[in-house]
Amino acid sequence: MSDAVTEFKQRARTTWAGGDWDTVSDTIAAVGPVLLDRVGIEPGMDVLDVGTGSGGTVSIPAAQRGANVTGSDLTPELFDAARSRAQAAGVEVEWVQADAESLPFEDGSFDRVLSTFGHMFAPRHEQAAAELARVVRPGGVVGTCTWATHGATAEMFKIVGGFMPPPPDFAQSPLMWGDEGHIRELLEPHGLEVEISPETVRVDYETPEGYIEMFERDFGPLVMARQVLGEDRWADLHEAYVEMIARENKADDGSLRLEPDYVVTVARKPA
């Protein structure tokens, strides 16, 4: 791995370790059961959750359905919260630090290889896709949720990206994983039979102001932006973010209701 790639991934680890992902993850927890229902989880299955974070979206719900679950993430700082969640849920999950572009597992190790908004942040998409396909067993399923190229979450990432230094040439935009053609180009060459469907997750919060305060305090990319940008540039980013939230807010009673779009991919590996 080149020095530039290593540096990029270390910076990514620092970014996602910033703030409090465990709190942020609660806003999208409803996505997990949608994916688990689509791929089908049965007791005794071996399941890998790539980019598990603190485990509450996929790893722990899959374990509650009787699966043998491994939760992997580039950022092991998130595992303390994951262990606490698993203990509270009364399940066991194996937590493994792992790079989505180089998973430390044998070929065909898992019946289900899943990722909710995790693998999409690996900078080299072809390598991440190849790893997902490699570690799933024949007859198994790769299942992912990725943010759409439009909508509230996509707009948030575009705003942050517009204020931060440009990524290196090798780093592809995570939002490309929201494009059906791109997904097929990545997965179908590995022999996977791909089904893609659009979905929307509902995010409710008491007030827009409370949501913005929580997100700017706890969401790693915004925490990092605030550290990197000067006071004036951060103020401009904050203003753009507040305006976007106001545009995307579906509620009319003073509360917040966002409905960000995402894409569910179910890719089956022939037996």
N, C-alpha and C positions, 0 to 999 in steps of 0.2 A: 504494500500500500504506500502510495507516494506521501511525502510530507504534507502536501496541500490537502489531500483527502483526510489524512489523520487529523490535521488541524481543524478542518471543517467539522468532523465528527465530534471532536472534543468540544468545539464551540456549541454544537447542537446539544451535547450532553449537559453542558453548563446552562444552556437556555432552558431546557425542559426541567432541570433541577431547580430553577428559580421559581419564586412564587410558591403556590400550593396547588399542584395539579389535582390532588385528591378532591379538593373543593370544586374546582372547575368541572371535573369529570361527572359530578352529579347532574349537571345540566343536560348531559347527553346519554344518561344511563339507559334511556328507553330504546336506544339503538341496539343494545346487546341482544335482548330477547328476539328482536326482529331477525337478526342474523342467525341466531341459534335455531330458530324455527325454520328458516330457509334451508339451512344445511342439514338439519336433522342431527340431534345428539341423543345417543343411546347409552345406557349404563355400560361401563367397561371400555368405552372408546378412548383412544389416546388422542388428546387434543393439544395443539400448540396455539398459543395466543401471542402473535408477534406485535411488539409495541404495546404491551399490556398496561403500561402506566402503573396505577395502583390497583388494578385488577378488577374493579367493580363493574366494568361494562361487559366483559366476556369471560375472563378466567374463572371468577368465583361463581357466576351464574351457571357456567358449564359444569363446574364441579358439583353444584347443587343438583344438577340433572344426572349425576352419577358417573361423569367422565373422569378419566385420569388426566389431569391438566398440568401442562407446563406453561408458565407465563414468562415470556422473555422481553427484555427491554435493554436499549442502549444505556439507559439511565438508572443504575441500581439504587440511587438515592430515593427513588419512588417506592422501593420494596418495603420499607418500614411501614408505610401506610397500607400497603398491600397485605402484609402479614397480619396487621391489626384487623383489616376487613375480613380476611379469611377466618381468623380466629372467632370473630363475632358471628360469622355465618356458620361456624361449625364444620368447615371443610378444610381439606389439605390441598395445597397447590405447591408445585415446585417452581421456585423463582430463579431464573437464570439470566445473568447479564449476557446479552448477545447483540451482535450487529445484524440487522436485517439483510445486509448484503453478503454476510458470511456466517450463516447459522451453524452453531457447533453441534449438529445432529447428523446422524447417518441418513443416507438415502432411504426414503420410504419409511420414516419412523412414526408417522402419525396418520390416523384416520381422518382427522379434520385439522386443517391449517388455517387459522383465522386471523384477521386483523381489522380493528376498527380505528381508522384514522391514525394508524401507527406506521406501517411500512411505507405509506405514501410520502413520508418525510425523509426516507433514504435518498441520497442525492442522485444515485445512478439507478434508474428505474429498471433497466434490463437485468442488472445483477440482482436486485431485490425480487423481481418476478421469477427469475430462474431459481432462486433459493426457495421461494414458496412452492414452486412446482417440484423441486427436487425432493423435499422432505415429506411430501404427502405420498401415501401408499397408493398403488394401483387399486382402483375402485373407491378411492377416497375423494375428498372435496376440499378445494381451496375456497374460502369465503371471506370477502372483504367488504367493508364500508369505507367509502372515500367521499370527501366533500365535492359537491358539484362545482362546475366552473363559474356558476352564477349564484346569487343569493347572499344572505347576510354573512355567512362565514367566509365565503370567497371574497366578498367586498372587504371584510376586515383584514384578511391576509394581504390583499392588494394595497390597502392603505398603509399597513406597516411596511410592506416591501418598498413602497414609494419613498419612505423616509430613511430606510437603512441602506448601507452600502450594497452594491449589486453582488449577487452570489458568484462564485467562480464558474468558469465555462463548463466544467463537468457536472455541475449541480442543476438538475432539471427541476422545474417548478412542481411542487406537490400537487397543485391544482390540475396538472395534466392527467392525474389519475381519476379525474372526474369526467373525462372525455371517453365515450364508448369506443371510438376507433382506436385510441391510444391503448386502452385496456386490452382490446383484442389483439393488437399488434404485439403486446408484451406476453400474453398468456397462451394464445392459440399455437404459436410455434413449438410449445412444449407438449403439444398433444392434448391440451385441456379443452373440454367442451364447455363453452362460456355462455352463461345467461346473465343479462344485465337488466336491472330495473331501477327506475327513479323512485326515491322516497323522500319524505319530509319528516323531520323531528320537531316536535313542539317544545319550545323553551319558555317557561313562565317564570316571572320574577315579580316581587312586590312592586317595585318601581324601576323605571329606566335608570335613574340615578344610582340606585343601589346596585344594580347589575353592572353598570359601568365601573363603579368603585371596586366591586369585587373582581372584575375581570382585569382591571389595570393593576390591581394588587397581587393577583394570584396566577394569571396566565403567563407562562414563561416568556413567550415572544414579546409581550408588552412590557413585562418587567425588564427584559434585556434592552428593549428600545429606550426605555426611560433612563437606564444606566448609561447608554451609549450617546444618546442625543443631548445636546445642550438644552438649557431651560426653554429658549425660544422655540427650538425645533420640536421639543416635546409638547409644548403648548399647542403648536400647529397640528401635530398628530392627534392630540386629545380632541381638539375642536373638530377635526375631520371624522374621528370615530363617533363623537356625540351626534354629529349630523347624520351619519350613516344609520346609527341606532334609531334615531327619530324617523328616518325614512322607512326603515324596515319594520318598525313596531306595528303590529296588527291590532293591539289593544286600544280602546278608546275610553277607558275608565281610570286613567292615571297609572295603570300597571304596565308591565311589559309582556308582550307575547311575540316571540320571534319564531319563524318557521323556516329555518335553513334547509336547503335541499341537499341531499346526498345520493350516492349511487350504491346499490347493493350488487355485488358480483358473486355469482355462484359458478365455480369452475370445476367440473368433474373430470377426474383422471380415469380413463378407461381401465377396466380390470385386465 
